[in-house]
Amino acid sequence: MESVSGVGVLDKAVVVVQAVAESHASLADLQARTGLPRATVHRLAAALEHHGLLRRDEVGRYELGLGLVSLGQAASERYPLIELARPALERLGATTGESVQMFVREGAQRRCVVSLESPHGLRWIVPQGSLLPLDVGSAGRVLSGEPSKLGWVQSIGEREAGVASVSAPVVAADGSTLAAVSVSGPIERLTRQPGKRFGGAVFAAADAVSAALR
């Protein structure tokens, strides 16, 4: 694999952790998911287990390590946007009945920092922590600075077929965009005009988060 950071061994270790994040994995599973040589996967997994970033379950499969719990908690505590935003995001989920996410820009991508699932059996799930592109999807376009007279941006089947979303910006006191609040779900429920259905609610939630930061 090509190094994305310039530190090849670190990039490979991150790929291994991300592969385990998909679901528990045997060594063979890790090799298949990462495309790395078996010896490399074994060496990295053993080192990550030593540092508490991976662990083994009762049958020897790799799982995420409990050391990640404390790291995640520390990261969350030092990034107050998440907790400040949560009440407004939970209200948005209760109001719309659909999945709610909040994304922040991370380089040339966007990271999901909050993901609240819809109670519907048929729903769109964005795993918390996942990295997605900026150039497709309503949240990516909001974080890219796409202007909107209505205060929200919608997308229909843009990143994933059958999925619609509508997003609005969380704005800092200086006018910069800090995050994007989104509602997403099947086109069958959100329709091909998700902004018309939920744009006002998403804008109000993003505005409430903006206010909480000031």
Helices and strands as residue ranges (DSSP letters): H 8-22, H 27-34, H 38-50, E 54-56, E 62-64, H 67-77, H 81-96, E 99-106, E 109-116, E 131-133, H 138-143, E 153-156, E 163-171, E 177-186, H 187-190, H 194-212
